[in-house]
């Protein structure tokens, strides 16, 4: 409650735009500066970006800025750097001054910090001026309040149009950028030493909390998985390369000209920084390693299309530096591909599409894009591993639990699931093939789930939104109906994108014409399902609770990297009927129970009872959160 009151208090201060500081004379707030001393905008450009940097001599929790604008210039957007993790952000205009800022509940920022990039629009040829009217830095106090220090620096940034002998200097220094007329083909890191230190510090704090929880009796595998997630996100934040200076806009397309020889030192830096972060995982597991993703960021381009070459030599250098995946990003849209999926030179094309006429009443949450990966021959590339697609959310007020990546085919939708990241305000999903995609709020209504709503309603809604489960008929989920082994295999394959056209199986009771043949083959190849005997899969028999738990555990091991629990008997001892669990299924039940994927009731597990559709949806939804 105290933290909530503090947040409300500070936001009221920001929204009311009070200019009287709580401290009359700044003690810790030393300086605010723009990333450039002046801006010269290219002849064909109408946008540019400017970074704002604050120097404070103590930990602080928020910052607010007031900018005055003169001339044909406006603020298009404020893009906070990856250092700023707050979701409490404001933007308001008052008395001709544009105020914007953020507030966190904790004092997690310190020293010289790059806060944000401000994207401006600029028209005409007359000079313009940006003035920093006010800067406020907020510090949280132990009693749940906050103090604020202010300076009125009067900092001025002059803006003018490019002319002969006066070249453009609008190439950005930070993650967001603008279109440029002449590419320089020189990539640059977007992380300065202060930001790098802060990212490392924030990750270290989160890891310390996870380790303390583990040492106090928390599940070791859960702690390790969460720690790897923290480190992977930190590595990705510090491994973004700004290639906006290599962009040349031709008509409606931003084209990139890359020189592979410009990347070795940058990749080496990414490798060294990643090694420091990965070293922090040894406290959880000496063999643990987080994946390294390097992002090539084109910045903000004022066009709808992009064409990015993926050079074989660049990919080879990334592999040699221990980089696991390369992400291409433009206008906040990104696609991350594991490096072993690239074969020869390739080209990625991204085309923003108009919102098509769709045969649906569902609400669209993002812009619509067409993606293509082309081989050097111009044919569509295929991947054996999923590509991670991230789309910024452009519509607010929707239920993010129901977000799903959808493929648009002839005005109809095919759903492929996904996850929402509140910190970055984007949704992500995985695909192996490409076409036209968008994020939708996929609300599926069932009229027969009232009796399971309390414990399974949300899970059914999420699993249905992601296209993993369907109703048996229009509006009818039939939650208490039993699930067959083939049906649950299909759910698992869909949930983890395990579809594999090359997969085969040798069960005598799975025939070529069976609807489930491909999902059984895909799940068997992934090592997630096994037959009830060497020759029999028993696809149409109901699946038991112990079998469902074991298949769920197999998915955790094969897809998520979990390991079977070493003290299986200790975990199963909480079930009075643990002796009824077949020995071949005991390890699977133990792992699923340790991760809260399955739970018992009345101190029993009832391993041989048939699982219902509602229970299956709950298991799937819990797996998605691992």
N, C-alpha and C positions, 0 to 999 in steps of 0.2 A: 504494500500500500504506500509505504514511504517513497519507493522508487517511482510509482505512478504519479504521486503528487508532485515530485520533483520534476518529472518530465512535463507535466501540465504547466507547472509554474514557469519553466524556462520557455516553453513554446508560447505561452501567453506574452512573455516579455518580447520574444522575437516578433510575433504577429502584431503586437501593438506598436512595434517599431520605436520603442523608447530609446532616446539617444543619450540619456543620462546614465553614466556608468555607476555601478555600485562602489567601485573604487575610484576616488577622484583623480589620483595620479597613477598611471600604469606602473606596475612594479615588474611584471614578468613579460608583458607584451612588448616586444622590442621593435618589430618591423613587419611591414607588409610590402610585397613587391609584385610587379607583373613579370611574366616570363620573358617579355621583350621590352625594349626601351622605346620602340616605335614600330609601326606596322605599315608596310607598303603592299597594297592589295593588287594582285595581277589584273591585267586588262580584261580578261574574260571571267574573272572570279567575282562572286557576290557574297562569299562567306569567308570568315577567318576565325581562328581561335586564339585565345590568350589564357595562359595559366596564371593562377593566383597562389602566391607562396607566403606563408606566415612563419615568423620566427618568434617562439615563446620560450621563456626560460624555465618553465615548469609544466607539469602535466596539465592538460586541459581536455574538456569534453565536447566543446562545440565552437563554432565560429559563424559570424554573420558579416556580410559586406554590403555596402551601399554604393552603387555606381551611378554617376551622372553622365548622361549622353548628350552630345551636341553634334548636329549635322544629320545626314541621312544614314543613321546607324541605329540598329535595334538588337536586343538580346533575343536570339532564337532559342537557346537552351543552355542549361548549366549541367555539365557532366562531371560528377565528382570522381576523383581518382580512386583506384582500388584500395588505397589506404583508408578512405572514409567508409566505414561499415554501417553508419547510422541509417535507419529508415525514417527518422524524424527530420524531414526536410521541408523548407518553406520557400516561397517566392512571392513577393508582393511589391507593387509600385505605390509610392506615396510622395506627394509633393514634388513630382518630377524625378525622384530618386528610385532606382530599382534595388530592392533589398532581397537578398537570398542568403540561406545558411542552413545549418544542421545542428543537431544536438544528440549526443550519446549519454547514456545513464552513467557511464564510467569515464574517469580521466585516463584515456588511453593514448593521447597524442602528446608529443613532446618535441622540442627543438624546432628545427627548420622543416616544415611540412608543406608539400605541394598539395593544396586542398582540392582544386578543381580546374577544369578548363571551361571557359565561357565561350560559347559559339555565337558570333555576331553576324548579322546580315548587313551589307553595305551596298548602297546604290549610288549612281551618279559619279561624278569626278571631283566634286568639291571636298576639301579636307574635312575631317571629323575629329572629335576629341572624346576620350573616355577619362573621367575623373573619379578616383577613389575618394568618395566623400567621407566614408566612415568604415572602420573595422572594429568589430567586437569579438573578444574571445571569452568563452564561458568556462568556469571551473566548478565542478560539483563539490559540495562540501559534505562532511561526515554526518551532519545532522539532517541530510535530505534536501538541503537547499542548494543554492548556486550563487556564485559571485561573477561579476562581469567587469572586464577591463576594456576600455575603448581608447582609440586614437583617431584623429581626423587628419590623415596624412596629406591630403590634397595632391595625391600622386596623379600625374597626368600622362596619358598615352595618346600620342598623336597618330592619326590614321590618314593615309593619302593613297591616291591611285597611282599605279605603276605608269611610268612614262619613259621615254628614251633616256638612257643614262641613270635611270632610277629604278633598278630591278626590284621585283617582288621579294618580300621576305616573310610570306605568310605560312611557310612550312612550319607545322607545330612542333613543339618540344615535348609534348605529352601525349597520352593515348589517343585523344580525339584530334582530328585534323580537318583540313579543307582541301578542296580540289585545287590542283596547281596546273599551270599551263606548260611547264617544262620540268620533266622528271629529272632527279639527280641520281637515282639508282643507288643511293647511299643509305642503308638502313641504320637505325640508331636505337639503342635501348631506351625504354620509356621510364626506367626506374633510376632515380638519383640515389646517392648513398643514404640520404636521410630516410627516404621512402623504403629502401631495402631494409634498413635497420628496424623501421617501425613494423614492417610486415613480419620480419623475423621475431620481433618482440611480441607482437600480438599472437602469432602462432605458438610461441613458447609458453605464453600464459595459458592458452587453451590446452596445450599438451600437459602442463603441470596439473591442471584441474582434472584431466582425464586420468593421469597417473595416480593422483591422490585418491580418486574414486576407485580405481582398480586395486590399489593397496589397502583400501578399506573394505574389501570384499566384493567389489564389482566384478562382473564377468570379464575375464582377460581377453577373450576374442572380441567381445563388443568394444572394449576399450581400444584394442589394436585397430579394428576397422575404423572407428571414429578418428583415431589419431592419424591413420593413413589419409583419410578424407581431409583433415586439417592441413596436413603437409602438402598434399597434392594441390589444394586450392592456393596455398601460399606460393608454391613453386610456379603455378600458372600465373599468379599475379606479378611475380618478379621476372617472368620469362616472356614478356611482350616486347616485340620489336616493331618500331614505328617505320613503316615503309611508305608513308603517305608522300614522301618526297620522290618516290619512284612512280607516281601515278600521273598519267597524262589523260586528260578528258578529251574524247573524240565524240562529238555529238552527245548522245545519251549514255555513253559507255565510258566507264573509268577503266583504263588499261594500265597494266603494271609492266614495267621493264626492270627485270632483276638481273644482277650480276652475282653469280654464285660465289665468286672470289671475295665478295664483301662480307660473307657470313662466318668464316671459320673462327675469328676471334670472339664474335658475339656468341656463337654456340659454345665456345670454350667457357665464357663467363657464365652462361646458363648452366653448364655442366658443374662448374665449381660451386655456384650458389645452391644448386639442387643437392649436391653432396653434403653441404652444411646442413640443409634441412633434413635430408634423409638420415643423417647421423643422429638426429634427435629421436628417431624411432627406435634406436637400439635399447632404450629403457623399457620398451614394450616387448620387443622381440629382436634378438641380435640379427636375424635374417630378414627383417621387414624392409621393404622398399616401396616407396611411392613412385608412381609413374610421372614422367616429365613431359609436359606439353609446352612446346614453343609456339607462340602466336605471332603471325605476320599480320599486322594491323594496318589497313589502308586508311583508317581514320574516318571522318565524316565527309562523304562525297555527295555533292548536290546533283546526283544523277540517279537513275533507276536501275542501271545495269553495271555489272563489273565483269572483267575478264582477267583472270589471274593465272599466269603460267606457273607450273610446279616443275622445276628443273631437276632432272635426275641427279646432277652433281650436288645440288643443294640438299636433296634428300640423303645422299650418301654421306655428306658432311654431318647432317643431323644424326644419322645412325652412329657414326664414329664418335660423336660427342655424347652418346648414351641417351639421346632424346627419343622418347617412345612415340610421340605423336606430334603432328604439325597441324595447327589450327589456322584457318584463313578467316579474317574478320573484316567486315566493312559495314559501316552504319549500324553497328551493334549486332549484326547478323554474323554468326560464325559456324564453320564446319570443321570438326577435328577428325583427322584420319591417322590411324596408326601407320608409322613409316614403312612397315613391311608390306603395306597394301599398295604402295605406289610402284608401278612398273614402267620404267622409261620416263620420257617427258610426258606430262599431262597438262590439261588446262581445265580450270574450274570456271564455269560461267554462272553468274547469279543475276536473275532478272526479276525485278519487282513487277507484280502483276496487278491489274485492276481487280477489285473485289468482284468475282464472277457471280453470275446468277446461279445460285445453288438451290437444289431441291431439298431444303431444310429450313427449319425455324430456329436452329441453334445459333447462339451468339458467337461471332468471330472475335478472338481476343488479340490477334496480331495482324500485321500486314501479310500479304500473300506473295510467295516467291517461287520461282522455278529454278531448280538447281540441275546442273549437268556436269559430270566429270567426263572429259573426252580424252581418249588416247591420242598419240601422235598421228594416227591414221584418221582421226576425226570421228571414230566410233565411240559409243558409250562404254565407259569402263564399268566393270563389275567388281565388287568387293566381297571377300569371304568373312570379313569382320565388320560389325556395325560402325557407321560414321555418326558421331555425336553432333546433332544439329541444335543450335540455340537461336531462338527468335525472341526479340524484345516484345514485351506485352504493351500494347498501345491503347487498350480499352480497360478502364478501371471499374471497380465495383462488381466484378464477376467472382464466382466461386473457384478459386485456384485449385481446390482439391479435384475439380472435374476437368481441368485442362488436359487436352490430348492433342498430340501431333496428328494431323489428318492429311491424307493424300487426296487431292481433288482430281477426279476422273469424270469428264463429261457432266460436270455439275453435281456429281455425287461424291460422298465422302467414304474413305476407308480409314479407320482409326488405328494408330500404332502406339498409343500410350505416351508416357513422358512424365516429367517432374517439373515443379515450379520452384524457382529460386527467388525468394522474397528480397534478399539482399541486392541481387542484380536486376530484379524485376524482369526476368526472362523465363521462358519455358524451354525445356530441352527434351529431345527425343532421339531415338536411334533408328537409322535406316541403312540398308545395304544397296538399295537401288534408288534412283532419283527421278523426280518429276516435279509437280507443283504441290506445295505444302503450305499449311497455315496452322495456327493453334486455335482450337475451338473449346468453348465450354460445352462439353457433351453431357447434358443432363438427360438421363434416361429414367423415365417414370414407370414404376411398377405398382400395381394396385393390390397386390396380394402379400406384402411383406410386413404387415402391421405386427404380426405376432413375433417377428424376429427383429423388429426395428431397433430395439434397445441395444442389442449386442451385435447385430450384423448389418443393420441398415446402411450405415456409412460405408462399410466395406463393400457391400453389394453395389452401391452407387459409384464408388471409385473404380471397382473392377469392371463394371459395365461401361463407364465413361472411357476407359482405356481400351475398350474393344476386346477384353479378355473373356468376359462372360456375356451371354445373351439370354434373353427370355425364351421360354419354351413356346410362347405365342405372344401376340400383341399385348403388352402391358402385364404379362404374367411371367413372373420369375420362377414360381413354384419352389420356394426356398427349402421346403422339407423333403423334397424328392431326393432319392439317393443318386450318387454320382458314380458313373462307370470309370474303369481304369483308363479307357480311351479318352473320355471327356476330360479327366484331370490331366492327362498327358498333353492334350490340346491347350489347356489353360496355361500350363507351365511353359510350353514352347512359345505361346503368344506373349506371355509376361516377360520372358527373357530374350525374345527375338532370336530364337534358335532355329528358325526355318532354314533348312538346308536341302536344296534340290538334289544334291549328289548323295544324300544319305540313303542307306539301304538297311534292311532288316531281314531276318531269316526265320521269323515265327510262322509256324504252319497254320495258325488261325488268323493271320492278317493277310488279306487278299488284295490283289491289285485294284479292285473296284471299290474297296472299302474307303469311306470318307476319311478315316483316321490313319490310313497307311503312311502318309507323308509325315504326320506329327509323331507317330510312334517311331518311325525310322530316325527322325531328327533328334528326338529325346534319347533314343537308345545310343546313337552315335555320340551324343554329348555326355553319355555316362550317367544320365539322370534316372532312367527307368530300366528295370530288368523284368524278365518274364517270371511267371510263377513256377515255371520249369524252364529247362533249356529250350524246349521247342514251343511252349505255349505261353502267350502273353495274356490270354483271357481278357480281351478288350472290352467285352460287353458285360463282364461281371462287375458287381459293385466294389468300390475300393474301400478298404477298411481304414480306420483311423490310424493305425500303426503304419500301413502302407503309405497313406498320404503324408504322414510325418516324415517317413524315410525319403520319399521323393522330394519333399521340400528341403530336407537336409542335403540330399545329393545336389540340388540346385545351389545351395549355399556354398558347397565345396567346389563344384565345377565352375560356377559363374562368379561367385563373390570371393573365393579364396579362403573360406573358412576351413577348419580342420575338425575332425571328430574329437569329442571330448575324451580326455585321458581317464577321468574318474567317472566312468559311465554309471557305475552302480550307485554312487553317491547321489547323482542327479535323479535316477529312477526310483530311489528309495522313498521319495515323497509320495509315490503312488502305491496304494495298498495292493493293487492288483498287478504290480510290475512283473511278477512271475508269469503272468499270462502273455507277456510280450514275447513273440517268437525271437529266438536268438539271432536270426538273420536280420531282424528289424530293430533290435535293441539300441544299437549305436545311432541309428537314424532318429529314433524317438528321443534319445538323450540329447542330441545336438539341437533338435527342434525345440525341445522343452527348455534347454538352457538359454535359448535366444527368444523365448516367449512366442514362438511361432505357433505352438500348440499348448494348451493347458488342459488340466483335468477338471473333474467336478466331483464334489463329495469325496475328495481324496483318492479318487480312482481315475484311471485313464481310459478304461473301456477300449482296449486296443483292437478288439475284434469286431466292434460295432461298425456298421456301414456309415460312411460319411455322407452328410447331406450337402446340397448345393449351397446353402447358407454358410455352412462350416468351410467349404472349399473357398468361397469368396473371402472369408476372413483370413484364411491361411495365405491366399494370394496377396491380399492387401498388406499383410504383415511382411511378407517376403519383399514386396516392392520398397518397403522402408528400410531394408537392410543394405 
